[in-house]
Amino acid sequence: FLWQCEQTFQESLLAAGAGISLVDSVVAASRVSKDPPVAFALIRPPGHHAVPKGAMGFCVFGNIAIAARYAQRMHGLKCVFIIDFDVHHGNGTNVAFYENPDIFFLSAHQAGSYPGTGKIDQIGSGNGEGSTLNLPLPGGSGDTAMRTVFDEVIVPCAQRFKPDIILVSAGYDAHLLDPLASLQFTTGTYYMLASSIKQLAKDLCGGRCVFFLEGGYDLSSLSNSVAESFRAFLGDQSLASELNNPSYLHEEPLKKVKQIIEKVKHIHSF
């Protein structure tokens, strides 16, 4: 499904172009600093559902996929590591690079959510076998689950892949207040992710990192969580304790999360 208006095509070009421009910016910054700023494409429409054949799920062009190819072809950044923490599986990005060994796509999303793709056994094919990692999280997964996924899956995968740049599909619809899913991330989860990914990029690829705004359908939690990401990038103190309401949270299915992580480790041999 996709809502369109007469400006859709032009706005979509601008969104895709913003990602390209930011790749240029972070590459240039990395040449003069060992700790360049993280870039964030605050764009609409989003992109990670757009498939090579056309638009899908509010997405017209695959913004992050276009940026990945641009980074390779224009800047010689051969190995691109894509992290997608949107609550929905980034099926468009998954399809675009399913047979590509030089682009590692890692998606942590809610199991069974739209568009129904992103099964754990979808790991790439041909030369790209093993360069796609899908981690479907059970409903109710929250901050502890995502911290564990980052430490036990994202970090070792990135370290093994040795990326030249990290691109992030930053969806904020896994927030516990978001109406389209049933995970329970908080603004603090997004501070942790932004801070941790920034450090990962600094450790592995000269700090080259670009975030791309994807989903987010509760305006209050979306704006607060994006602001928390910016605080993390700037090294400012998190305000999550003032924004979160722990009374909304319930027990996470951590046993199931652990089982899924162990299965992913077995499938991908790490």
C-alpha positions in Angstrom: 0.0 0.0 0.0 1.2 3.5 -0.7 -0.4 6.9 -0.5 0.6 9.2 -3.3 0.1 12.8 -4.3 1.4 14.9 -7.1 4.6 15.7 -5.2 5.4 12.0 -4.4 7.9 11.4 -7.2 9.9 14.7 -6.6 9.9 14.2 -2.8 11.1 10.6 -3.3 14.0 11.8 -5.4 15.0 14.3 -2.7 14.9 11.6 -0.1 17.1 9.3 -2.1 19.4 12.1 -3.0 19.8 13.1 0.7 21.3 9.8 1.5 23.8 10.1 -1.4 24.8 13.6 -0.2 25.3 12.3 3.4 27.5 9.5 2.2 29.6 12.1 0.5 29.7 14.2 3.7 30.8 11.4 6.0 33.4 10.1 3.6 34.9 13.6 3.3 34.7 14.1 7.1 36.5 10.8 7.7 39.4 12.0 5.7 40.1 14.8 8.1 39.0 13.3 11.4 39.3 10.0 13.2 35.9 10.7 14.9 33.7 12.2 12.2 30.1 13.1 13.0 27.3 10.5 12.3 24.9 11.6 9.5 21.2 11.3 9.8 18.8 11.5 6.8 15.6 12.9 8.2 13.6 12.0 5.1 10.2 11.1 3.9 9.2 8.9 2.2 11.2 6.1 3.9 12.7 3.4 1.7 13.4 -0.1 3.1 10.2 -1.7 1.8 10.7 -0.5 -1.8 11.6 -3.5 -4.0 13.5 -3.4 -7.3 10.3 -3.7 -9.2 8.5 -0.8 -7.5 7.1 1.0 -4.5 5.7 -0.8 -1.4 4.7 0.0 2.2 5.0 3.9 2.1 8.4 3.5 0.3 9.1 4.6 -3.3 12.8 4.2 -3.7 15.2 2.1 -1.6 17.0 5.0 0.0 19.5 3.0 1.9 20.1 0.5 -0.9 20.8 3.4 -3.3 23.2 4.9 -0.8 25.0 1.5 -0.4 25.6 1.1 -4.1 26.7 4.7 -4.3 29.2 4.2 -1.5 30.7 1.3 -3.4 30.8 2.7 -6.9 31.6 6.4 -6.2 33.8 6.1 -3.1 35.3 2.6 -3.4 33.8 1.5 -0.1 33.6 -2.2 -1.0 32.1 -3.7 2.2 28.8 -2.1 3.4 27.2 -3.2 6.6 23.5 -2.4 6.9 21.7 -2.5 10.2 17.8 -2.4 10.2 16.1 -2.0 13.5 12.7 -1.0 12.2 9.9 -3.1 13.7 9.1 -4.3 10.2 11.4 -6.3 8.1 13.3 -4.3 5.4 12.2 -6.6 2.6 13.3 -4.3 -0.2 16.9 -4.0 1.1 16.9 -7.8 1.7 15.9 -8.5 -1.9 18.3 -6.0 -3.4 21.4 -7.6 -1.9 20.4 -11.2 -1.4 23.1 -12.5 -3.7 25.7 -9.9 -2.9 28.6 -10.9 -0.6 29.9 -7.3 -0.2 26.8 -5.9 1.4 25.8 -7.5 4.8 22.2 -6.9 5.6 21.2 -7.5 9.3 17.5 -7.0 10.3 16.1 -7.3 13.8 12.3 -7.0 13.5 9.1 -8.2 15.1 8.2 -11.8 14.0 5.1 -12.0 12.0 4.8 -8.3 11.3 4.3 -6.6 7.9 5.3 -7.6 5.2 5.6 -11.2 6.5 9.2 -11.7 5.3 12.5 -11.9 7.2 12.4 -15.5 8.3 15.5 -16.7 10.3 16.5 -19.1 7.5 16.6 -16.4 4.8 20.4 -15.9 4.8 21.2 -15.0 1.2 21.9 -17.1 -1.8 24.6 -17.8 -4.3 27.7 -15.7 -3.6 25.7 -13.8 -1.0 24.9 -16.8 1.1 25.6 -15.8 4.7 25.5 -12.1 4.1 21.9 -11.7 5.1 20.9 -12.2 8.7 17.3 -12.0 9.8 16.4 -12.0 13.5 12.7 -12.0 14.1 12.0 -11.0 17.7 8.9 -12.2 19.6 6.2 -9.7 20.5 7.0 -8.0 23.8 10.8 -7.8 23.2 12.2 -4.6 24.6 15.3 -2.9 25.8 17.0 -5.9 27.3 16.3 -8.0 24.2 17.8 -5.4 21.9 20.9 -4.8 24.0 21.5 -8.5 24.0 21.0 -8.7 20.2 23.5 -5.8 19.7 26.2 -7.4 21.9 25.8 -11.0 20.8 24.8 -10.7 17.2 25.4 -7.2 15.6 28.9 -6.6 17.1 30.4 -10.0 16.2 28.8 -9.9 12.7 30.2 -6.5 12.0 33.6 -7.4 13.4 33.8 -10.5 11.2 32.5 -8.6 8.1 35.0 -5.6 8.5 32.8 -2.9 6.9 34.1 0.2 5.2 30.9 2.1 6.1 27.8 1.3 8.3 24.3 2.3 7.1 21.3 2.2 9.4 17.6 1.8 8.6 16.5 3.6 11.7 12.8 2.8 12.3 11.3 4.0 15.5 8.1 2.0 15.3 9.3 -0.6 17.8 8.6 1.9 20.5 6.1 0.6 23.1 3.7 3.5 22.3 3.7 2.9 18.5 0.3 1.6 17.3 1.5 -0.6 14.4 3.4 -3.3 16.4 3.9 -4.9 19.8 7.5 -4.5 20.8 8.4 -2.4 23.7 11.5 -0.4 23.0 11.8 2.9 24.9 13.5 6.2 24.1 16.4 4.8 26.1 16.7 1.8 23.7 17.2 4.2 20.8 19.8 6.2 22.8 21.7 2.9 23.4 21.5 1.9 19.7 22.7 5.2 18.4 25.5 5.4 20.9 26.6 1.8 20.3 26.4 2.0 16.5 28.4 5.2 16.5 31.1 3.5 18.6 31.0 0.4 16.3 31.6 2.6 13.3 34.5 4.4 15.0 36.1 1.0 15.9 35.6 -0.6 12.5 35.4 1.8 9.7 36.8 5.2 10.5 33.5 6.4 12.0 31.7 6.4 8.6 28.0 6.0 9.4 24.7 7.2 8.0 21.3 6.7 9.6 18.1 6.8 7.5 14.7 7.5 9.0 12.3 4.7 8.3 9.1 4.0 10.3 7.5 5.7 13.3 3.8 6.3 13.7 3.4 7.8 17.1 4.6 11.4 16.7 5.5 11.9 20.3 7.6 8.8 20.8 9.1 9.2 17.3 10.2 12.8 17.9 11.5 12.0 21.4 13.4 8.9 20.2 15.0 10.7 17.2 16.1 13.4 19.6 17.6 10.8 21.9 19.6 9.4 18.9 20.9 12.9 18.3 21.9 13.3 22.0 23.8 10.0 21.7 25.6 11.1 18.6 26.6 14.4 20.3 27.7 12.6 23.5 25.0 14.5 25.5 23.3 12.9 28.5 20.2 10.8 27.8 16.9 12.3 28.9 15.2 8.9 28.6 14.5 8.6 32.4 12.3 11.7 32.1 10.5 10.5 29.0 9.9 6.8 29.8 7.0 5.6 31.9 8.0 2.2 33.3 4.4 1.4 34.3 3.7 0.7 30.6 6.3 -2.0 30.5 5.7 -5.7 31.0 8.1 -8.7 31.3 10.1 -9.4 28.1 10.1 -12.9 26.6 13.8 -13.2 27.2 13.9 -17.0 27.1 12.5 -17.0 23.6 14.9 -14.2 22.6 17.8 -16.2 23.8 16.7 -19.2 21.8 16.4 -17.2 18.6 19.8 -15.7 19.2 21.4 -19.1 19.7 19.7 -20.4 16.5 21.0 -17.4 14.5 24.5 -18.1 15.9 24.3 -21.7 14.8 23.0 -20.9 11.3 25.7 -18.2 10.8 28.5 -20.1 12.6 29.6 -17.6 15.2 
